[in-house]
Amino acid sequence: MYFSSGFFTCIGKDGKIYDELKYVWLQGRQVWMYCRLYRTMERFNKPEILEAAKSGGAFLQRFARIPNSGSPWKCAFCLTRDGKALKVQRTIFSECFYVMAMDELARVTGDKDMQAEAAQMMDQLVHWVRVDPSGLGKPQLSGDTPVCSMAVPMMLLCLVQQLTEARSGEEVDKYREVGGWCVKQILQHIQRGGTAILESVSSEGKELPGCEGRLQNPGHALEAGWFLLQYGLENGDQELQRTAVDKFMEIPFLTGWDKEHGGLLYFLDVDGYCPTQLEWSMKLWWPHCEALIAYLMAYSHTKEPVLLERFTQVYDYTFSHFSDAENGEWFGYLTQQGKVTLDFKGGPFKGFFHVPRCLYMCEKILDSILNKQES
Amino acid sequence: MYFSSGFFTCIGKDGKIYDELKYVWLQGRQVWMYCRLYRTMERFNKPEILEAAKSGGAFLQRFARIPNSGSPWKCAFCLTRDGKALKVQRTIFSECFYVMAMDELARVTGDKDMQAEAAQMMDQLVHWVRVDPSGLGKPQLSGDTPVCSMAVPMMLLCLVQQLTEARSGEEVDKYREVGGWCVKQILQHIQRGGTAILESVSSEGKELPGCEGRLQNPGHALEAGWFLLQYGLENGDQELQRTAVDKFMEIPFLTGWDKEHGGLLYFLDVDGYCPTQLEWSMKLWWPHCEALIAYLMAYSHTKEPVLLERFTQVYDYTFSHFSDAENGEWFGYLTQQGKVTLDFKGGPFKGFFHVPRCLYMCEKILDSILNKQES
């Protein structure tokens, strides 16, 4: 499965591969995760992990980038087993995970060309988001007014943190400006007088009409929460740290936790209408991963007992519902009642990313709590 | 809500409008349904129904067609309340429902220009499907080999039946050739030695690799079943009638009926893997509508008791789970266990179409059964 041929991610409940398509989001995330573990955790600093990451990176470099009329760079969303492009999205996310993978791999291998390629694609991403989105390939439609989706500044902020970590210089200053812009954009999603985090707002930071405007995604808000808290800590911004906890961690819990069955709901309408997403009431693994990171990180910095309670509550639900005692790994998709309803371990959107990132982050935070207590 | 301004379709459980977007599929279907009821059922031959249909048609003519670089005609998928295009799909379906609406409205009003417009768009559709799809706006990708989705010939066959009904002449002969081609295409979806109906096959009529190739959609197969049976009856093709019943009606029941909880599952994998669609195990209203039409139509022509049993079984499940005794209308989306999980009556994909078409078709078929018995 290694050796410059990318990774299968469609893996059944007992480990059997049920589809051979290669999703670029998941290829990039897997390369990033391998490198991060290799680089920062001694017990994963093993040649076979580095080899897997390098072969994944080679696959991405060779096949993920595709010819594109509007922009010099575009990545496919999905490739065949042998690397032929099957689908391309008119969004920025395939390119984002490409940047994450290339920059982290370059940190491990010291490959300066690869680092430069990541930086070049980052410039393209910033151009699409802040200057001109037309290269993404969406037709211009009269009713399609610009919408700010929280995913976009979140993803860019994540890349800024990736590209600036332990670096300095002119390029880093440029990214810091982008980071500040991302934070401002994310904070616009606090709406309804500070009582709601809405997934999409207008480009002026106002609530949008209809279902789109009323949509809440608790897992996404929690992920934004720990991104903001981390950024606030790095920059000594205490007000931002407070906002991250009070708004992006507390509100999604109060609105998104299912009081009857436990677990975080996937989507909610802020006015209590039924969302139109068929999966709105399902319990997905990744919001629970983000919640575990968010509450543990917040507790470790504030020592507020309520945050440890939140962590424990999410932990108990997660480990009693998602992890599979029989065959290992986590299931990804439960009914509202908590029954496994899609029984595969990996699929088009579930790869080697949210679960290992969550365990990795939580282990790091727990270590830091224990070390502080000892000293 | 009438008067050339189109129809709201996002209607909550108690009738309240929760979103004002106008979906072109549903606008076209609603116009078609009003006209069909007005034209063929005496108790609906009322001026207010005709007025509603005409105003919906005027809205579509004014706003649904949008400028398009690749082809002379393209319809939007979704419009704002005041008719501005918000989204356009790179498929044929908005245009198909536009043709259905315009042709049926022209039959009621006698508007020859409108009928010609429907015919002109039909030519465009056939060109996209049989000659050159590039005008739909999808980029050419090396791994994206042509796939035959059952929806495409089904939809075209439905339009052929719409455009040829009670007409004759050169144009009709042209459509009949298209109809024959559609039937052949649909029959290619019988796979695995006649034991499965697969949703997508290669352009050579072979099974595709992976999840896409293994996907079954029982509701869709049943809908194809009654389209084929109707076509077989109109053309005196007894073999096709038999295939429609034995393959497109019996197989989806044997594979798609949930023996534990009742109802038809939405998606299935022919090899028993878990589908990757999050909603695979849900019970949707429309497959049940198609099943009711299919089994009653098949029973009325064959008088085989098993088909009446199938009808009764689907009927019992449908009317005890989908219809809302409190506020009227049907719910659209249930969990596998049969609990309402999206409680609205109309949404982006549920409009005034599947339920009234089902009731209309079943009433017509029941009348014909009773009339035959009397004579």
Interface residues (C-beta under 8 A of the other chain):
Chain A: C10 G12 K13 Y18 D19 E20 L21 I66 A76 L79 T80 G83 K84 A85 L86 K87 V88 G137 P139 L141 S142 G143 D144 P209 G210 C211 Y273 C274 P275 T276 L278 E279 W280 S281 M282 Y333 T335 Q336 T341 L342 D343 F344 G347 P348
Chain B: C10 G12 K13 Y18 D19 E20 L21 I66 S69 A76 L79 T80 G83 K84 A85 L86 K87 V88 G137 P139 L141 S142 G143 D144 P209 G210 C211 Y273 C274 P275 T276 L278 E279 W280 S281 M282 Y333 T335 Q336 T341 L342 D343 F344 G347 P348
